[in-house]
Amino acid sequence: MNKKRMVTMFVLVGACAGLSACATTGEVEALKSRVDALESNVSATKSDAAAARAAANDAVNIANQAMDKANEANARSIDTETKIDRMFKRAMHK
C-alpha cells in the first residue's frame, strides 16, 4: 500500500509540474508579437518626439527673429522721437 501511495503521489506531482512549468509555443509567439508591437510603438513615439522638438526649435527661432525686429522698431521709434523733440525745440527758439 505504501508503494501505491508513493507512485500515485509521484504521478500527481509530475502531472502538476508538467502542466504548469512550461509555456506553450503559442504563448511565446503571443508574447513575441506583443514585444514587437511595443517596440514599433516606442520607435514611433521617438520619431514623434523628434518632430515635436524640431517644431519647437523652429518656433523659438521665429520668436527670436520677431524679438529682434521688435527691438529694431523700438530703437527706430526712440530715434524718431529724439529727432522730433530736437525739431520742436528749434522751432520754439525761433
Secondary structure, 3 states (H helix, E strand, C coil): CHHHHHHHHHHHHHHHHHHHCCCCHHHHHHHHHHHHHHHHHHHHHHHHHHHHHHHHHHHHHHHHHHHHHHHHHHHHHHHHHHHHHHHHHHHHHC
